[in-house]
Amino acid sequence: MLDSIVAWLPEIWTALGQTLTMLAIGLTAAVVIGGPLGVLLFLVEEGQSLQNRPLALVLGWLVNTVRSFPFIILLVALVPFTRLIAGTSIGPLAAAVPLSFAAIPYFARMVEQNLREVPRGVIEAAHAMGASEAQIVLRVLLVEARAGLVLALTVLSISFLSYSAVAGVVGGGGIGDLAIRYGYYRFDTSIMVATIAILITLVQLIQFTGGRLARRLDKR
């Protein structure tokens, strides 16, 4: 079995690179778009400084709608849009489009939940000292919630690592594609074992790194 795995190393490295590419694009979209969306969801909810019930209802509905789709269905439903954005519906870049769509509302809700855990007294004290909304968000909310946000990003990374494997089933490339095409369809046990080992290793690394960073940032 070891000799077989060694023979497949070039394919394994390529698949790993594709998986990491999909994950990087999806997580970047989650942080850049989902992060601010989560902050906005928090600020417009009832009792907050920018309270806006109609906007909160619309944003909440949009986020919940996207989150209600099982990923495999979302992946298929977005094929026309994926072709428009990536120019193709197969490959890691194409798979990154539905991954990003799924990651944005997922992370937005996590950000919203973590900001709710910030003590209200800290926010009120910042308001009393004349801090602007931008200052409160950047210097109070995000600073107080940073450990929780790191853990949220860790959970998101692990979840979407499995999503990237699902994307491989429909031509997205990556570890999932390699496992299905060669491990399952060709009954190559060595490839299946290798891909499982890689996924387990990645999950352990992500969890260890995220947990360690969160503990360092947690000043409570």
Secondary structure, 3 states (H helix, E strand, C coil): CHHHHHHCHHHHHHHHHHHHHHHHHHHHHHHHHHHHHHHHHHHCCCCCCCCCHHHHHHHHHHHHHHHCCCHHHHHHHCHHHHHHHHCCCCCHHHHHHHHHHHHHHHHHHHHHHHHHCCCHHHHHHHHHCCCCHHHHHHHHHHHHCHHHHHHHHHHHHHHHHHHHHHHHHCCCCHHHHHHHHHHHCCCCHHHHHHHHHHHHHHHHHHHHHHHHHHHHHCCC
